[in-house]
Amino acid sequence: MSHFVDWLIAHGYEQDAFDRPDVGPNGSFGGKRRSSDRVEKEPVIFIHGSGDAALYTQQPLATGFSRSIQYFLEQNYTEAELYATTWGDMWGSGSMLDTYSTMHTCGNLIYLRRFLEAVIAYTGASKVDIIAHSVGVPLMRKVVKGGTLIGTDGNCTLGAPLGAKVDTFLGIAGPNYGLCVCQLAQTVPAWCNALDGLYPGYTCQDQLLCGYTSGSCKQENYSNLLQKTNDDPQREGDHVYAMWSDVDEVLLNRGMVWGKPTARIAGMNGRWISDRNGHVAMKDLTELRQFEAVVHHSI
């Protein structure tokens, strides 16, 4: 990543520290080996979820996108066409408690927005592809859609929509409509808050049980971040796909929130549902489907 890092420093991104030296050598990935290297394929940007990292680390559950990146390399992608960074400040103990206390703040959104803009500028690509997992999905959807947000750490403006610069957007096991576990806990843990967290709302028309799986209702008064993102008609890319699992131990309830899959993305072009993969396995064991979505626009 040294060539990319040098470019970042020269173009005003030094303070962002996208290479994440505090995480170690697996805190980031991507960039040319030499300035003469050509970017011939659409660059793919991998965005992990909360408590994870760009690549595999020794922290619990932090497997990153190592398997996916290795698969893409085996399909003749180059390091100059694959990018990942570690977002968030939970690094230290790496405990689940730290992960569940992580806020989905303006700071993270601005960091990811600047990373996306930097990759687009560095590669000179007319289009990029985005593969996001878990909480990284709603965050990147907001990053691409742009606009403003009132977050737990203040207000922020992300800028104009960037969907026209994205060919494929693939969301894997993303809590786009919140998590039912947050129904009765708006403040503890912190990521359940109703401002920029995963709060699903307390009721939905005449329904009181968030995790019921039959029928559907119009979800209201849920997380401001999620609701604004879902209501925004701007698309995440030319081709939008979602994947989730009926046995996801994080999303729970077959991934249902008020009668609909929380990993669903409004206006998506296709979906794939697993009956065996857990939350992390939906990222680690679906390299082929990720590749097919990006290259062949099928899933």
KOLMI-5843 format. One record per residue (C-alpha): residue in one letter; x, y, z; residue number from 1. Coordinates in nm, 2 decimals, decimal comma, padded with zeros to 4 digits. Layout:
N
atom residu->A; east->X; north->Y; up->Z; num->NUM;
...
END
This chain:
299
atom residu->M; east->00,00; north->00,00; up->00,00; num->1;
atom residu->S; east->00,31; north->00,23; up->00,01; num->2;
atom residu->H; east->00,24; north->00,39; up->-00,33; num->3;
atom residu->F; east->-00,12; north->00,46; up->-00,23; num->4;
atom residu->V; east->00,00; north->00,60; up->00,11; num->5;
atom residu->D; east->00,25; north->00,83; up->-00,07; num->6;
atom residu->W; east->-00,03; north->00,95; up->-00,29; num->7;
atom residu->L; east->-00,27; north->01,00; up->00,00; num->8;
atom residu->I; east->-00,01; north->01,21; up->00,18; num->9;
atom residu->A; east->00,05; north->01,43; up->-00,13; num->10;
atom residu->H; east->-00,32; north->01,48; up->-00,18; num->11;
atom residu->G; east->-00,43; north->01,59; up->00,17; num->12;
atom residu->Y; east->-00,53; north->01,26; up->00,33; num->13;
atom residu->E; east->-00,24; north->01,20; up->00,57; num->14;
atom residu->Q; east->-00,45; north->01,28; up->00,88; num->15;
atom residu->D; east->-00,70; north->01,01; up->00,78; num->16;
atom residu->A; east->-00,45; north->00,73; up->00,82; num->17;
atom residu->F; east->-00,63; north->00,50; up->00,59; num->18;
atom residu->D; east->-00,34; north->00,25; up->00,62; num->19;
atom residu->R; east->-00,42; north->00,21; up->00,99; num->20;
atom residu->P; east->-00,07; north->00,15; up->01,12; num->21;
atom residu->D; east->-00,21; north->00,12; up->01,47; num->22;
atom residu->V; east->-00,39; north->-00,20; up->01,37; num->23;
atom residu->G; east->-00,08; north->-00,35; up->01,20; num->24;
atom residu->P; east->00,01; north->-00,47; up->00,85; num->25;
atom residu->N; east->-00,35; north->-00,61; up->00,81; num->26;
atom residu->G; east->-00,52; north->-00,28; up->00,88; num->27;
atom residu->S; east->-00,55; north->-00,20; up->00,52; num->28;
atom residu->F; east->-00,50; north->-00,33; up->00,16; num->29;
atom residu->G; east->-00,46; north->-00,19; up->-00,19; num->30;
atom residu->G; east->-00,26; north->00,03; up->-00,41; num->31;
atom residu->K; east->-00,01; north->00,01; up->-00,70; num->32;
atom residu->R; east->00,33; north->-00,15; up->-00,66; num->33;
atom residu->R; east->00,47; north->00,10; up->-00,91; num->34;
atom residu->S; east->00,34; north->00,42; up->-01,05; num->35;
atom residu->S; east->00,34; north->00,26; up->-01,40; num->36;
atom residu->D; east->00,09; north->-00,01; up->-01,29; num->37;
atom residu->R; east->-00,24; north->00,01; up->-01,48; num->38;
atom residu->V; east->-00,59; north->-00,01; up->-01,33; num->39;
atom residu->E; east->-00,77; north->-00,21; up->-01,59; num->40;
atom residu->K; east->-01,06; north->-00,36; up->-01,39; num->41;
atom residu->E; east->-01,32; north->-00,16; up->-01,19; num->42;
atom residu->P; east->-01,16; north->-00,12; up->-00,84; num->43;
atom residu->V; east->-01,34; north->-00,31; up->-00,56; num->44;
atom residu->I; east->-01,37; north->-00,16; up->-00,22; num->45;
atom residu->F; east->-01,43; north->-00,39; up->00,08; num->46;
atom residu->I; east->-01,60; north->-00,24; up->00,39; num->47;
atom residu->H; east->-01,61; north->-00,46; up->00,71; num->48;
atom residu->G; east->-01,85; north->-00,44; up->00,99; num->49;
atom residu->S; east->-01,83; north->-00,33; up->01,36; num->50;
atom residu->G; east->-01,54; north->-00,50; up->01,55; num->51;
atom residu->D; east->-01,38; north->-00,64; up->01,23; num->52;
atom residu->A; east->-01,08; north->-00,52; up->01,03; num->53;
atom residu->A; east->-00,97; north->-00,48; up->00,67; num->54;
atom residu->L; east->-00,79; north->-00,82; up->00,68; num->55;
atom residu->Y; east->-00,76; north->-01,11; up->00,92; num->56;
atom residu->T; east->-00,61; north->-01,02; up->01,26; num->57;
atom residu->Q; east->-00,57; north->-01,20; up->01,59; num->58;
atom residu->Q; east->-00,86; north->-01,01; up->01,74; num->59;
atom residu->P; east->-01,18; north->-01,22; up->01,81; num->60;
atom residu->L; east->-01,41; north->-01,24; up->01,50; num->61;
atom residu->A; east->-01,18; north->-01,00; up->01,30; num->62;
atom residu->T; east->-01,14; north->-01,21; up->00,99; num->63;
atom residu->G; east->-01,17; north->-00,91; up->00,76; num->64;
atom residu->F; east->-01,20; north->-00,96; up->00,38; num->65;
atom residu->S; east->-00,88; north->-01,17; up->00,35; num->66;
atom residu->R; east->-01,06; north->-01,47; up->00,19; num->67;
atom residu->S; east->-01,25; north->-01,25; up->-00,06; num->68;
atom residu->I; east->-00,94; north->-01,04; up->-00,16; num->69;
atom residu->Q; east->-00,74; north->-01,36; up->-00,21; num->70;
atom residu->Y; east->-01,01; north->-01,50; up->-00,43; num->71;
atom residu->F; east->-01,02; north->-01,18; up->-00,64; num->72;
atom residu->L; east->-00,64; north->-01,19; up->-00,67; num->73;
atom residu->E; east->-00,67; north->-01,55; up->-00,80; num->74;
atom residu->Q; east->-00,91; north->-01,43; up->-01,06; num->75;
atom residu->N; east->-00,64; north->-01,19; up->-01,20; num->76;
atom residu->Y; east->-00,73; north->-00,88; up->-01,01; num->77;
atom residu->T; east->-00,43; north->-00,68; up->-00,89; num->78;
atom residu->E; east->-00,36; north->-00,51; up->-00,57; num->79;
atom residu->A; east->-00,42; north->-00,18; up->-00,75; num->80;
atom residu->E; east->-00,78; north->-00,29; up->-00,81; num->81;
atom residu->L; east->-00,87; north->-00,40; up->-00,45; num->82;
atom residu->Y; east->-00,90; north->-00,17; up->-00,15; num->83;
atom residu->A; east->-00,99; north->-00,20; up->00,22; num->84;
atom residu->T; east->-00,93; north->00,00; up->00,53; num->85;
atom residu->T; east->-01,02; north->-00,05; up->00,90; num->86;
atom residu->W; east->-01,28; north->00,19; up->01,03; num->87;
atom residu->G; east->-01,37; north->00,25; up->01,39; num->88;
atom residu->D; east->-01,18; north->00,30; up->01,71; num->89;
atom residu->M; east->-01,27; north->-00,02; up->01,90; num->90;
atom residu->W; east->-00,92; north->-00,16; up->01,86; num->91;
atom residu->G; east->-00,76; north->-00,25; up->02,19; num->92;
atom residu->S; east->-00,93; north->-00,53; up->02,38; num->93;
atom residu->G; east->-01,14; north->-00,63; up->02,08; num->94;
atom residu->S; east->-01,41; north->-00,76; up->02,31; num->95;
atom residu->M; east->-01,77; north->-00,80; up->02,21; num->96;
atom residu->L; east->-01,86; north->-00,54; up->02,48; num->97;
atom residu->D; east->-01,63; north->-00,29; up->02,30; num->98;
atom residu->T; east->-01,79; north->-00,38; up->01,97; num->99;
atom residu->Y; east->-02,15; north->-00,34; up->02,10; num->100;
atom residu->S; east->-02,06; north->00,00; up->02,24; num->101;
atom residu->T; east->-01,93; north->00,14; up->01,91; num->102;
atom residu->M; east->-02,14; north->00,43; up->01,78; num->103;
atom residu->H; east->-02,22; north->00,47; up->01,42; num->104;
atom residu->T; east->-02,11; north->00,83; up->01,42; num->105;
atom residu->C; east->-02,04; north->01,11; up->01,17; num->106;
atom residu->G; east->-01,67; north->01,05; up->01,23; num->107;
atom residu->N; east->-01,70; north->00,70; up->01,08; num->108;
atom residu->L; east->-01,92; north->00,82; up->00,79; num->109;
atom residu->I; east->-01,68; north->01,10; up->00,70; num->110;
atom residu->Y; east->-01,38; north->00,86; up->00,73; num->111;
atom residu->L; east->-01,54; north->00,61; up->00,49; num->112;
atom residu->R; east->-01,67; north->00,89; up->00,25; num->113;
atom residu->R; east->-01,31; north->01,03; up->00,22; num->114;
atom residu->F; east->-01,18; north->00,68; up->00,17; num->115;
atom residu->L; east->-01,42; north->00,62; up->-00,11; num->116;
atom residu->E; east->-01,34; north->00,95; up->-00,27; num->117;
atom residu->A; east->-00,97; north->00,89; up->-00,24; num->118;
atom residu->V; east->-00,99; north->00,55; up->-00,41; num->119;
atom residu->I; east->-01,19; north->00,70; up->-00,69; num->120;
atom residu->A; east->-00,94; north->00,98; up->-00,74; num->121;
atom residu->Y; east->-00,63; north->00,76; up->-00,70; num->122;
atom residu->T; east->-00,74; north->00,49; up->-00,95; num->123;
atom residu->G; east->-00,89; north->00,73; up->-01,19; num->124;
atom residu->A; east->-01,17; north->00,48; up->-01,24; num->125;
atom residu->S; east->-01,50; north->00,59; up->-01,39; num->126;
atom residu->K; east->-01,68; north->00,33; up->-01,17; num->127;
atom residu->V; east->-01,60; north->00,13; up->-00,86; num->128;
atom residu->D; east->-01,76; north->-00,16; up->-00,69; num->129;
atom residu->I; east->-01,84; north->-00,18; up->-00,32; num->130;
atom residu->I; east->-01,88; north->-00,50; up->-00,11; num->131;
atom residu->A; east->-01,99; north->-00,42; up->00,25; num->132;
atom residu->H; east->-02,07; north->-00,65; up->00,55; num->133;
atom residu->S; east->-02,28; north->-00,61; up->00,86; num->134;
atom residu->V; east->-02,30; north->-00,25; up->01,00; num->135;
atom residu->G; east->-02,07; north->-00,16; up->00,71; num->136;
atom residu->V; east->-02,37; north->-00,19; up->00,48; num->137;
atom residu->P; east->-02,59; north->00,09; up->00,62; num->138;
atom residu->L; east->-02,29; north->00,30; up->00,67; num->139;
atom residu->M; east->-02,17; north->00,27; up->00,31; num->140;
atom residu->R; east->-02,52; north->00,32; up->00,18; num->141;
atom residu->K; east->-02,53; north->00,65; up->00,36; num->142;
atom residu->V; east->-02,18; north->00,73; up->00,24; num->143;
atom residu->V; east->-02,28; north->00,68; up->-00,12; num->144;
atom residu->K; east->-02,61; north->00,86; up->-00,09; num->145;
atom residu->G; east->-02,45; north->01,16; up->00,08; num->146;
atom residu->G; east->-02,64; north->01,44; up->00,23; num->147;
atom residu->T; east->-02,65; north->01,54; up->00,59; num->148;
atom residu->L; east->-02,68; north->01,36; up->00,92; num->149;
atom residu->I; east->-02,74; north->01,44; up->01,29; num->150;
atom residu->G; east->-02,52; north->01,20; up->01,47; num->151;
atom residu->T; east->-02,42; north->01,13; up->01,83; num->152;
atom residu->D; east->-02,11; north->01,33; up->01,78; num->153;
atom residu->G; east->-02,27; north->01,62; up->01,60; num->154;
atom residu->N; east->-02,40; north->01,72; up->01,26; num->155;
atom residu->C; east->-02,21; north->01,63; up->00,94; num->156;
atom residu->T; east->-02,24; north->01,69; up->00,57; num->157;
atom residu->L; east->-02,12; north->01,41; up->00,34; num->158;
atom residu->G; east->-02,16; north->01,58; up->00,01; num->159;
atom residu->A; east->-02,34; north->01,50; up->-00,32; num->160;
atom residu->P; east->-02,46; north->01,15; up->-00,40; num->161;
atom residu->L; east->-02,19; north->00,92; up->-00,55; num->162;
atom residu->G; east->-02,41; north->00,65; up->-00,68; num->163;
atom residu->A; east->-02,32; north->00,74; up->-01,04; num->164;
atom residu->K; east->-01,97; north->00,63; up->-00,96; num->165;
atom residu->V; east->-02,07; north->00,29; up->-00,83; num->166;
atom residu->D; east->-02,13; north->00,00; up->-01,06; num->167;
atom residu->T; east->-02,21; north->-00,28; up->-00,82; num->168;
atom residu->F; east->-02,31; north->-00,24; up->-00,45; num->169;
atom residu->L; east->-02,33; north->-00,56; up->-00,26; num->170;
atom residu->G; east->-02,46; north->-00,56; up->00,10; num->171;
atom residu->I; east->-02,40; north->-00,87; up->00,31; num->172;
atom residu->A; east->-02,60; north->-00,93; up->00,63; num->173;
atom residu->G; east->-02,66; north->-00,56; up->00,68; num->174;
atom residu->P; east->-02,90; north->-00,44; up->00,95; num->175;
atom residu->N; east->-03,06; north->-00,18; up->00,72; num->176;
atom residu->Y; east->-03,39; north->-00,17; up->00,92; num->177;
atom residu->G; east->-03,23; north->-00,22; up->01,26; num->178;
atom residu->L; east->-03,21; north->-00,51; up->01,50; num->179;
atom residu->C; east->-03,50; north->-00,65; up->01,71; num->180;
atom residu->V; east->-03,26; north->-00,69; up->02,00; num->181;
atom residu->C; east->-03,26; north->-00,31; up->02,02; num->182;
atom residu->Q; east->-03,64; north->-00,28; up->02,05; num->183;
atom residu->L; east->-03,63; north->-00,24; up->02,43; num->184;
atom residu->A; east->-03,29; north->-00,08; up->02,46; num->185;
atom residu->Q; east->-03,25; north->00,25; up->02,30; num->186;
atom residu->T; east->-02,94; north->00,36; up->02,49; num->187;
atom residu->V; east->-02,77; north->00,04; up->02,63; num->188;
atom residu->P; east->-02,58; north->-00,09; up->02,44; num->189;
atom residu->A; east->-02,50; north->00,24; up->02,27; num->190;
atom residu->W; east->-02,54; north->00,11; up->01,92; num->191;
atom residu->C; east->-02,91; north->00,06; up->01,98; num->192;
atom residu->N; east->-02,98; north->00,43; up->02,00; num->193;
atom residu->A; east->-03,26; north->00,59; up->01,79; num->194;
atom residu->L; east->-03,04; north->00,87; up->01,64; num->195;
atom residu->D; east->-02,77; north->00,69; up->01,45; num->196;
atom residu->G; east->-02,79; north->00,34; up->01,59; num->197;
atom residu->L; east->-02,99; north->00,03; up->01,51; num->198;
atom residu->Y; east->-03,31; north->00,10; up->01,69; num->199;
atom residu->P; east->-03,60; north->-00,07; up->01,50; num->200;
atom residu->G; east->-03,89; north->00,12; up->01,66; num->201;
atom residu->Y; east->-04,11; north->00,01; up->01,95; num->202;
atom residu->T; east->-04,43; north->-00,08; up->01,75; num->203;
atom residu->C; east->-04,53; north->-00,11; up->01,39; num->204;
atom residu->Q; east->-04,90; north->-00,03; up->01,33; num->205;
atom residu->D; east->-05,08; north->-00,29; up->01,54; num->206;
atom residu->Q; east->-04,78; north->-00,52; up->01,58; num->207;
atom residu->L; east->-04,58; north->-00,53; up->01,91; num->208;
atom residu->L; east->-04,34; north->-00,82; up->01,84; num->209;
atom residu->C; east->-04,05; north->-00,69; up->01,62; num->210;
atom residu->G; east->-03,93; north->-01,04; up->01,53; num->211;
atom residu->Y; east->-04,25; north->-01,19; up->01,39; num->212;
atom residu->T; east->-04,20; north->-01,34; up->01,05; num->213;
atom residu->S; east->-04,54; north->-01,34; up->00,88; num->214;
atom residu->G; east->-04,69; north->-01,04; up->00,71; num->215;
atom residu->S; east->-04,54; north->-00,69; up->00,71; num->216;
atom residu->C; east->-04,62; north->-00,34; up->00,83; num->217;
atom residu->K; east->-04,50; north->00,01; up->00,77; num->218;
atom residu->Q; east->-04,21; north->00,06; up->00,99; num->219;
atom residu->E; east->-04,20; north->00,40; up->01,16; num->220;
atom residu->N; east->-04,00; north->00,59; up->01,42; num->221;
atom residu->Y; east->-03,69; north->00,38; up->01,39; num->222;
atom residu->S; east->-03,33; north->00,49; up->01,38; num->223;
atom residu->N; east->-03,30; north->00,83; up->01,21; num->224;
atom residu->L; east->-02,99; north->00,72; up->01,02; num->225;
atom residu->L; east->-03,15; north->00,41; up->00,89; num->226;
atom residu->Q; east->-03,49; north->00,57; up->00,81; num->227;
atom residu->K; east->-03,34; north->00,86; up->00,62; num->228;
atom residu->T; east->-03,11; north->00,62; up->00,43; num->229;
atom residu->N; east->-03,40; north->00,39; up->00,34; num->230;
atom residu->D; east->-03,63; north->00,67; up->00,24; num->231;
atom residu->D; east->-03,36; north->00,84; up->00,02; num->232;
atom residu->P; east->-03,45; north->00,76; up->-00,35; num->233;
atom residu->Q; east->-03,08; north->00,79; up->-00,45; num->234;
atom residu->R; east->-02,94; north->00,45; up->-00,55; num->235;
atom residu->E; east->-02,63; north->00,30; up->-00,41; num->236;
atom residu->G; east->-02,51; north->00,20; up->-00,76; num->237;
atom residu->D; east->-02,62; north->00,07; up->-01,10; num->238;
atom residu->H; east->-02,65; north->-00,28; up->-00,97; num->239;
atom residu->V; east->-02,76; north->-00,33; up->-00,61; num->240;
atom residu->Y; east->-02,76; north->-00,67; up->-00,44; num->241;
atom residu->A; east->-02,81; north->-00,81; up->-00,09; num->242;
atom residu->M; east->-02,73; north->-01,14; up->00,08; num->243;
atom residu->W; east->-02,84; north->-01,27; up->00,42; num->244;
atom residu->S; east->-02,89; north->-01,59; up->00,61; num->245;
atom residu->D; east->-03,19; north->-01,74; up->00,78; num->246;
atom residu->V; east->-02,96; north->-01,87; up->01,06; num->247;
atom residu->D; east->-02,77; north->-01,55; up->01,13; num->248;
atom residu->E; east->-02,69; north->-01,54; up->01,50; num->249;
atom residu->V; east->-02,64; north->-01,16; up->01,50; num->250;
atom residu->L; east->-02,95; north->-01,05; up->01,30; num->251;
atom residu->L; east->-03,16; north->-01,32; up->01,47; num->252;
atom residu->N; east->-03,53; north->-01,40; up->01,40; num->253;
atom residu->R; east->-03,43; north->-01,53; up->01,05; num->254;
atom residu->G; east->-03,31; north->-01,18; up->00,99; num->255;
atom residu->M; east->-03,66; north->-01,04; up->01,02; num->256;
atom residu->V; east->-03,76; north->-00,69; up->01,15; num->257;
atom residu->W; east->-04,13; north->-00,61; up->01,15; num->258;
atom residu->G; east->-04,20; north->-00,88; up->00,90; num->259;
atom residu->K; east->-03,93; north->-00,80; up->00,65; num->260;
atom residu->P; east->-03,56; north->-00,90; up->00,61; num->261;
atom residu->T; east->-03,35; north->-00,63; up->00,78; num->262;
atom residu->A; east->-03,07; north->-00,70; up->00,52; num->263;
atom residu->R; east->-03,30; north->-00,61; up->00,23; num->264;
atom residu->I; east->-03,21; north->-00,30; up->00,03; num->265;
atom residu->A; east->-03,49; north->-00,10; up->-00,13; num->266;
atom residu->G; east->-03,48; north->-00,12; up->-00,51; num->267;
atom residu->M; east->-03,22; north->-00,40; up->-00,51; num->268;
atom residu->N; east->-03,17; north->-00,59; up->-00,83; num->269;
atom residu->G; east->-03,12; north->-00,93; up->-00,67; num->270;
atom residu->R; east->-03,07; north->-01,12; up->-00,35; num->271;
atom residu->W; east->-02,94; north->-01,45; up->-00,22; num->272;
atom residu->I; east->-03,04; north->-01,62; up->00,11; num->273;
atom residu->S; east->-02,84; north->-01,88; up->00,29; num->274;
atom residu->D; east->-02,98; north->-02,15; up->00,51; num->275;
atom residu->R; east->-02,65; north->-02,24; up->00,68; num->276;
atom residu->N; east->-02,41; north->-01,95; up->00,71; num->277;
atom residu->G; east->-02,36; north->-01,76; up->01,03; num->278;
atom residu->H; east->-02,30; north->-01,38; up->01,04; num->279;
atom residu->V; east->-01,93; north->-01,39; up->00,98; num->280;
atom residu->A; east->-01,95; north->-01,69; up->00,74; num->281;
atom residu->M; east->-02,18; north->-01,48; up->00,52; num->282;
atom residu->K; east->-01,87; north->-01,27; up->00,44; num->283;
atom residu->D; east->-01,60; north->-01,53; up->00,46; num->284;
atom residu->L; east->-01,76; north->-01,82; up->00,27; num->285;
atom residu->T; east->-01,93; north->-01,63; up->-00,02; num->286;
atom residu->E; east->-01,62; north->-01,52; up->-00,22; num->287;
atom residu->L; east->-01,76; north->-01,67; up->-00,54; num->288;
atom residu->R; east->-02,10; north->-01,50; up->-00,51; num->289;
atom residu->Q; east->-01,92; north->-01,17; up->-00,43; num->290;
atom residu->F; east->-01,72; north->-01,21; up->-00,75; num->291;
atom residu->E; east->-02,02; north->-01,30; up->-00,96; num->292;
atom residu->A; east->-02,21; north->-00,99; up->-00,83; num->293;
atom residu->V; east->-01,92; north->-00,76; up->-00,92; num->294;
atom residu->V; east->-01,81; north->-00,91; up->-01,25; num->295;
atom residu->H; east->-02,13; north->-01,07; up->-01,40; num->296;
atom residu->H; east->-02,40; north->-00,88; up->-01,22; num->297;
atom residu->S; east->-02,56; north->-01,20; up->-01,09; num->298;
atom residu->I; east->-02,60; north->-01,34; up->-00,75; num->299;
END
